[in-house]
Amino acid sequence: MRRYLMALLLVLPACAPQATQAPEARPLLRETGFYPATPGLEWVYVPEGEALASPPYRVRVEGPTVFAGQEVLRFHAFGRGEDRLYFRQVGPSGVKLWGFQDPSARVAFAPPLLEYPPEALLAVGYRWGGSTEVRVELLTPSGQEPLAQGTLSYEMEVLEEREVRVPAGSFRIYRIRQSYRDRRSQDVREVWFAPRVGEVRTREGRILVERNFQ
């Protein structure tokens, strides 16, 4: 069965089982960056509309690494069987996504996808976007095998700035529409981003319930 590029990028399943671990007692960290990215930071989410006691999803900044020849930060998203690594650069030019990796596949963007613009540009009405060449490889015991390649176009727009209340607290957020398009299909998502906090609502529709920093 032919796999379309959009499906690979947006709904590529994670196949690693979730390990059950006892909660760890950690000190509350402090973060001052507009786009939080200090190693050790962690966000906890549950799907919108689910009970707070539902099994959570977590995102953790694990630290620096190298991806596609670039010095990047590794973000680990996990929970409910999900196990995915994201490789980002965070700095004055915004947040650039170079790729991500599941236990079974690796996706690389060239040039990197600009997830968020420079801090000074993030305002209601601002738009940004571009196109990137996407390369998808299967990860096998014998190495990497090419699976798919193509062009992905994207456009982001800040729709509004407003106050929201979620289980993790009240935040002033930017509501951002994300549109992705390849030759065959289009996908539109929405995120809520709060400066110095991170994503209060993710593109998957998960709501922030806890974080380990101020």
C-alpha positions, 0 to 999 in steps of 0.5 A: 500500500502506498504511503503518502508523505503527509500521513508519514509526517502527521500520523506516523505511529510510535510503536515502542511500549510505554514503560510504567515508572513511579513519579520522580520528585524533582526540584522546580526549575527556573526558565527565562527564555521566551522559547523555553529550551533549557535541558531538564524542562518538562511539560505534562499534557492530557488530551483536551476533554479527558479527565486529569487522572488520564495517563499523561503525555510528556515532553522533556528537553534532554539536551544537545546532540547532532542531527543531520550535521547540525548542533541541535537540542533533543526534545523527547515526547513520550507517553501512552506508547508514544516515543518520539525525539524532535531535533530543534535549534532555539535562538534569536532566529526562532525555533527551527525543526530539523527533524524527528525520529520514532523507533521505526523511522527518521524524518529530516527537513532541509531547510529546517521547518520554522516552527516559531519566528524571532521573538520580536515578530510574534504578534497578532496577524503575523504570518510566516512559512515556506517549503522544505524537502522532506526525507523519510527513512526506515530504521532497521537492524541493518541500517537506514532505508529510504522510504519517501521523499517530497516537498512540504509547504507550510504557513503559520498565522497568529490569530489572536492573543488572549487569556486562557485557563487550563489545569496548569494555570492561567496564561496569556497565549498566542493562538496560532494556526498551522497549515501543512500541504504536500502534493496530495493533501492539506492538514490544519492544526492549532496551537496555543503558545505562551511566552516563557511557558511553551505550548499550552495546547499542542497541535495534537489537541493536548492541554498543559496540566503541569510543568516543572519550571517557573 
